[in-house]
């Protein structure tokens, strides 16, 4: 047994070798089994209540349509999402530094219903 291995792959990485295994016999090679798991973000990131987040938009105050743990679609990885009521085309920015790894903009509908959960 090779044991567990954990790697954090840097942003923008295109090729990353996780492991190299050398075997001496065909039987040994055929008996190898691997189990993979992965996730988004830095698993070692820690929340700091002393950090103040900027609003991700400029201009006047806006209505929050759904916040943390919202009953319509904010569960699992989306638990800490916040939905703001902004006009179409309004520029949205990151609240802190980082890299955007996913954007969903294929819909022109939404609302307080589970049918809009993605």
Secondary structure, 3 states (H helix, E strand, C coil): CCCCCCCCCCCCCCCCCCCCCCCCCHHHHHCCCCCCCCCCCCCCCCCCCCCCCCCCCCCCCCCEEECCCCCCCCCHHHCCCCEECCCCCCCCCCCCCCCCCCCCCCCCCCCCCHHHCC
